[in-house]
Amino acid sequence: MALDIKQINGNPSIVTRDVRQFDAQTGNIYEAIAIISKRANQINSELKEIIREKLEEFKDSNDTLEEVIENPEQAGVSIFFEKLPKPSTIAIEEFLQNKIYYNYPNNNQN
């Protein structure tokens, strides 16, 4: 599942959750948390790659420290990513909206 940062709309604040919502899909709260955790790690990796690519556009080997700090476009990109919800919050929303596909590996060993 590719991450589209333009479609991320979540509350970056802390939200109290009903635990029973998590085990409704899997039947087990621990499985649900494992699925959400793996998705949050995927989202985090994708966000890191996206921000690295965006900030790479501003990189110039001749920049001094003052020029890097004063670049308003670069600051705008950083602020945009800081305002996004945490990867775990995004993963929880995706899980509760049934947007995460997961399967179990075949445990039959013959």
C-alpha positions in Angstrom: 0.0 0.0 0.0 1.6 3.2 -1.1 1.3 6.2 1.2 -0.2 9.4 -0.3 0.7 12.2 2.1 -2.0 14.4 0.6 -4.7 12.0 1.7 -3.5 11.8 5.3 -6.1 13.4 7.4 -6.0 12.4 11.0 -6.1 14.1 14.4 -2.5 14.6 15.5 -3.8 14.7 19.1 -4.2 11.9 21.5 -7.5 10.1 21.3 -9.0 7.7 23.8 -9.9 4.4 22.0 -12.3 1.6 22.9 -10.1 -1.5 23.1 -13.0 -3.7 21.9 -12.8 -1.9 18.5 -9.4 -3.5 17.9 -10.2 -7.1 18.5 -13.4 -7.0 16.5 -11.6 -7.8 13.3 -9.0 -10.3 14.5 -10.7 -11.7 17.6 -7.5 -11.0 19.5 -6.3 -7.7 20.8 -2.6 -8.8 20.6 -2.9 -9.7 16.9 -4.6 -6.4 16.2 -1.8 -4.5 17.9 0.9 -6.5 16.0 -0.8 -5.7 12.7 -1.1 -2.0 13.6 2.5 -1.9 14.8 3.8 -3.4 11.5 1.8 -1.0 9.5 3.0 1.9 11.6 6.6 0.8 10.9 5.8 0.7 7.1 4.3 4.2 7.3 7.2 5.6 9.2 9.7 4.2 6.6 7.7 5.7 3.8 7.4 9.1 5.4 11.2 9.1 6.1 11.9 8.3 2.4 9.5 11.0 1.2 10.9 13.7 3.5 14.4 12.7 2.6 13.6 13.1 -1.1 11.9 16.5 -0.5 14.7 17.9 1.5 17.3 16.6 -0.9 15.9 19.1 -3.4 17.2 21.9 -1.2 20.6 20.4 -0.6 23.5 22.4 -2.0 27.1 21.6 -1.2 28.0 25.3 -1.1 25.4 26.2 1.5 26.6 27.6 4.8 24.8 26.8 8.0 23.1 30.2 8.0 21.7 29.7 4.5 20.3 26.3 5.4 18.5 27.7 8.5 17.1 30.7 6.6 15.6 28.7 3.7 11.8 29.3 4.1 10.8 26.6 1.6 12.8 24.0 3.4 11.3 25.1 6.7 7.8 24.9 5.2 8.4 21.2 4.2 9.7 20.4 7.7 6.7 22.1 9.3 4.3 20.2 7.0 5.7 16.9 8.1 5.8 17.9 11.7 2.0 18.6 11.6 1.2 15.1 10.2 -0.3 12.6 12.6 2.2 10.1 14.0 2.5 6.8 12.0 0.9 4.8 14.8 -2.2 7.1 14.7 -2.4 6.7 10.9 -2.1 3.0 11.2 -4.8 2.8 13.8 -7.2 4.8 11.6 -6.4 2.5 8.7 -7.0 -0.6 10.8 -10.3 0.7 12.2 -11.5 1.6 8.6 -10.5 -1.9 7.3 -7.9 -0.4 5.0 -5.1 -2.7 6.0 -4.7 -6.1 4.3 -3.1 -8.8 6.4 -2.8 -12.5 6.1 -1.2 -15.3 8.2 1.7 -17.4 6.9 0.9 -21.0 6.3 1.9 -22.9 9.5 1.6 -26.3 8.0 5.0 -27.8 7.6 5.1 -31.1 5.7 
